[in-house]
Amino acid sequence: MSRVDPFEGERPRWIRVVAYRYRFATRAERREHSVVWMRDHHRVILDPVTLSDRPDPSSGR
């Protein structure tokens, strides 16, 4: 997925999942920001959690 490990071999302490909507930039946005894509925050799918927040699968919950 990535050539560079952003976690430097360690597990992340927290994770969250966020959805974004992507669209092509308008001509004005391309001139102003020098970008091709614009990203708009859509919604949070999963709030920040840690491994310890997960239920224990052996508990049957």
C-alpha positions, 0 to 999 in steps of 0.5 A: 500500500505504501513504500514508506512505513509511516509507523516505523515498524511499530503498531499504531496506538490509535486508528480511525476510519474516515470517508472522503469524497474526491472530485476534480478541481475546478480551473480556479482551484487548480490555479489557486492551489496547484491541485488536480483533486479536491477532497471533502470530508464526508463522514467518520466511519469509525471513531478513534479506537485502540486495540484494548477497545476491542471486545475479547472474541473468547468472551462471546460478546 
